[in-house]
């Protein structure tokens, strides 16, 4: 069974919600964060990307960065810009992007559930990113941003969600990117918590590193016997969406450094599709941008037997990345970079045309069924296999411990 844990969230006031709420830390780099926060001293970007307030030359993993993040969080919490709820609560969070609605439950979930695989993973995490998020959480004594989880649809849960949405929302605003965000407080949490006792598994959609970091934080607090006023460090915030509402975009790849015979080896391995498109039209197809042009190919069937081996991203690695490009570990090889599908294929062309990459791979999206199948089998996908939209807004509800 899955644990829902109501919490006493810190939230913006009605007057400050628009100036505080921001995009999550992992969809932008430091330069983009600095530009977005320019002229916005109250943006939550100062908490989740605190390096923007320091010398541009600073290492983003320097001690000063983590200390600045803690200073910035305490500043916003003590300034009157945010207020803490008097009662532990659950919330309903709706996002609308391009006319498509996605509504979930904003709650805390259990580190123990993550450790015991009630919360199922589908990707390996990178140690450097784990270390970074773990330090931020420990230094701030807060989980500043929620992760995104999904679960198999449950009729009784859906009924409660729809009833709550008939009440007056706490917040209802449209962000600069055109995505609408609406948040309702659940007046009585017991029934909703009880229904999640009937849900055997939750699935990580977005936020693998934050999940793992929350687990590491709890482990460190307990192993070092760090004194805390409560056990809130054993929980971390998440928005849980029914699977029927989830949409996955492609997660594309670019590579720097290829041999002159790359195309010969590629076409000796993969057949060309009967069409050319920057975006592949079906599963099993992928497109390549090289020397100023797109071509579309068909991936061979896998030689593996695992569920994850059948994924397009796995077969790309099996037949192209490893044998032809020599990329054995996508988590550590600095020649490969990942580009979320929301940025489009124009971004892939730009990276190649400006020399930041030599070749780009445009993928067909992994499906939610594939995510569930891999997770249920206890297997893992290659890194950066799924890109979910719309993204959760940061700074709406903050969990401190």
N, C-alpha and C positions, 0 to 999 in steps of 0.2 A: 504494500500500500504506500501511497505517496503522502508526505506530510506538508500541509499548508500551515504556515506560521504567521499569524497577524503580527504587525510590528508598529511601533510608534514612529512614524515617518517624520522626517524634516521635509517641509514643502515650502515653495514660494508662496507669497501672498497673492491675492487677485491682482494687485497692482504691479507686482514684480515678475510674474510668471513669464511674460514675453521676453524680458531682458535677461533673465537667468537661463532659461531652457536652451539647450544647444545640441548639436550633433554629438554622437558618441566618439570617444577618443580614437577608436581604431579604424575610422573611415577617412581620416585626414592625417596628413603629416604635420610636422611642426610649423612649417612655413604657411600652410593652409590655415592652421589653427590661429597663428598670429594675425593673419589677414582677417579672419572671421571675427576675432576678438578686438580688432582695432576700433577704438572709440566706444567700447562696451566694457567698462570696468567691472560690471556685475555679472558678466557671462560666466557660466559654470565651466567654460573652457579654461579659466584660470585655475580651477581645481584639478581637472582631469588632464590638462596639458600645461602644468605649471612652468615648464621651461620657457614659455612665451614671455614670462616676466623677468627673465634673466638674460645675460649676455648671449647673443645669437651663436657665439662660438662654443658655448658650454656643451659638454657631453650630457645627453639627456638622461644618462644613468648616474650622473654625479650626485653626491650626497645633498648638495644644495637644492637640487630639483625636488627631491622627495620632501625636504624640509619646507620648501616654498609651497608645495601642495598642501601640507598640513596647515601652514600659516593662512593660506588663502581660504581653506575650508572653514577654519575657526573664525575668520573674519566675516564670511558671509553668514555663518550660523548665529553670530553674536550681534549682527548689525541691524536686525529687525527685518531684513529682506526675506528671511525664511523663518518659519515657526514650526515647533514640534507638536505633533498631535498629542492630546492628553490621553487618548485611549488607543491601544493596539488595534489596528484595523486592517482590512483587506480592501482592495479597490478594483474597479473595472476600468480598463484602459482601451479606448478605441482609437485606431488610426485609419484615416481615409487618404488613399493615394491614387490619383488618376481615376477617381470614382469607385475604387475597390476598397471595401471595408475589411478590417482585421481587428477583432475584439478579443481581449484576453483578460486574465486575472492577475493583478499586480499584488504579489505576496512575497514573503520570505519562504525559502525552502531549506531543507536540512543538509548540512555537510555530511551527516551520517548517511543520508539517502544517496548522496553522491559517492561516498566511499564504498557503500554496499551495492552499488549498481542498481538501485531503484531509479536513479537518474542515469540514463544510459548515454554513453559517449559514442561519437562516430569518427572522431579525428584525433590523431596524436597532437600533443602540444609541444611547443618549442621551449626548451629550458630558459632561454634568455628572456622570452616574453613572460613566462611564469615568474621568474625572478623579479622582473620589473613590476608587475601587478601586485605581487606579494608585498614588496616593499612599500608601494603606495598604500595598500590597505592597512598594513601594520603601522605605518607612520601617521596616517590620518585617523586610525581607529574607526574606520568607516568603510562601508561598501558604497562607493559613490555612484555606481551605475548598475542597473539590473542586467541580467543575462536574459536570453530568449529561450524558452523551453516550449515543447509541444507535447500533446497527449492525444490519445484516441478519443474521438467525440463521445460525450456522455450526456444523454438527454436531460437528466435532472439538473446537471450543472448548467446546461444551456438555458433551461427555464429560469433559473435564479438570475443568471446574467441578464436575460431579457427583461426581467422584472425590475432589476436595479436600474437599468437604462431608461426606465420610464420616469425616474426621479430627476430632480434638478442636479446637473453636474457641478463638480467643484471647479473645474477648469474646462474651457472650450475655446481653442485658439488655432489659428493657422500659422505655421512657421514660414520662414522666408522661402523655403524650397517648395511650398505649396501643399505640404502634407498637413492635414488637420489632426489635432490631438484633443481628445476629450477624456476626462477622468471623473469617475463617480466613486464615492465612498460607500462601502457595503455596511448597512446599518447593523446587521446581525450576522456574525461570521460563523456561528456554530454549525449550521446546516451545510454550508459550503465546505467547511473543513471536513465534516463527516462524509460527504459524498466522495471526497478525494481518497478516503479510506478504501473505496471500491475501485480505484484506478491503480493498477499494478505497477505501471512504469511511466516515467517522464523521459523525454528525449531532448538532449541538448540540440538546439537549432543554431544559435549564435552565442558565443561567449565561452568557448572551451577553456581559454586561458584564465578567465575570471573565475570559473567554477573550480579549476584546479588550484588557483591561488587562494580561494576561500578555504579549501581543504588544508592547504599548507599553513595558512594563518592559524587556523584552529589547532593544528598539530603543534605549531611552534609555541602558541600561548600555553598549551597544556604541558608540553615537554619542559619548558623553561619556568613553569609555574608563575607566569605573569599574572598579577592580580587584576581581576576585572570585577566590576560591580554586579554583573549578571552574566548569563550564558549566551547572550545575543551573538557573540562571535561564532557560535555553532550554527548560525543561520546566515543566508545571504539572499539578496533580493532578486526576483525573477518575474518576468511576465510570461504567463502560461497560456498558449493559444491552442484551440482545437485544430487537429490536423487538416480538417476540411477548409480552413481559412488560410493555410500557409501557401506562400508562393516562393519558389526558389528560382533565382536567376543563375546564369552561367558564372563560373569563376574561371577566368581566362589566364593564360600564361604568356610571358615574354622571356626570351633567353638572349643573353649576350655571350658571344663567342661560339661560332660554329665553323666547321671545316668547309672547304670549297666544294666537296663532293656530297654535301648534305642532301640536295635535291635528288641526286642519283640514288642514294641510299633510301631516302623516303619513298620514292616511286618504285623501288625494288621491293618495298615492304607493304605499301598500301596502294590499293586501286583508287583511281580517281572516280569521284561521283559523276553522275550524268548532268550535273549543274555546277555552276560556280556562284558562291554566295559568301559574303563576309560572315554571315550567321548560318551555321548548319541547320538544315530543315528537319532533321530527325536524329534520334538516338543512334549511336554508332558512327556518325559522321562528324568530322571536324574540319575547320578551315585554317589555312596557313597564309599569313601575309609575309612575303619575302620579295626583295628586289622590286618593290613598288606595286605588287599585284597580289590578288587573292586567288587561291585555288582550294577546292574542297575534296577531301579524301574519305575513304571508308576504312575504319579500324578493323583489323583481323579479329576473329574470336580469340578469347583468352586461352592460354594453355593451363591456367590455374583452376583450382577446384573450389576456392573460397567464394562466398557471396560477393565480397568486395572486389574480387578479381574481375567480375563482369562489368564493373562501372567503366564508363568512357574514360574518366580521368585515370583509372588504373591501367587500362589498355594503352592509353597514350604513354604512360610511363614504361610499360612492359615492352612496347615495340619502337618507341621513338626516343623518349628522354634518356632511358638507360643505355640501350645498345648503340644508338647513333650519336647522341649528344654527351654521353658519359655522365649524366646526372643521376647518381645513385641514391642520394638522400635529398629530397626536395626541401626538407626542413633546414638544412645547413648549407647547401650549395649556393654560393652568392651569385652565380650566373643566372639563376632563375628568379623571377618576380611574378607576383600574382595581381591580377587586375579584376576588380569586381565588375560583374556584368552591367551594373547601373551606369558605369562610365561609357559603355558602348564600344563598338569596334573602331570608332573614330579615335579613341584614346590609344588603342593598339597601334593604329597606323602612325599616330603622332610619335609614339615611343620609338618605333622603328625608323621613321623618316628623320628624326632628330639625332639618331645615333645612340640613343640610350639603350636600345636593344637591337639585335640583328634579325630576330624572327619573332612572330607572334602566333599564338594558337588560340583560335576562337572555338569554344566548346559548346556542346548541347547541354542544357541544364540537367543536373542530377534531379531525380524525382523524389517527392516526399516518401513514396513507397520504397524506393531504394534506400533512403536514409533509415527508415524503420526496419527494413530487412537486415541491413548491415548491423545496426545497433542490437536487434534482437538476437542475432547470431553471435554477439560478443566480439565482433570484428571492428576494424578501423579502416576508414577511407584514407587515401593520400591527403596531405594537408591542403587546405583551401579548396575543398570540393563543392562547397555550397555557399551561395550568397543570397541572403534573405532580404527582401524589401516588403514593406517599408521598415526603416530602422527606428528603434526606440529612441525617444528624446531623453537626454541626460539632464539631471537637475530637477526633475519633477518630484521624485520621492527618494530621499537619501536615508540609508540605514546606518546608524552609529552603534558602537558597542564599547 
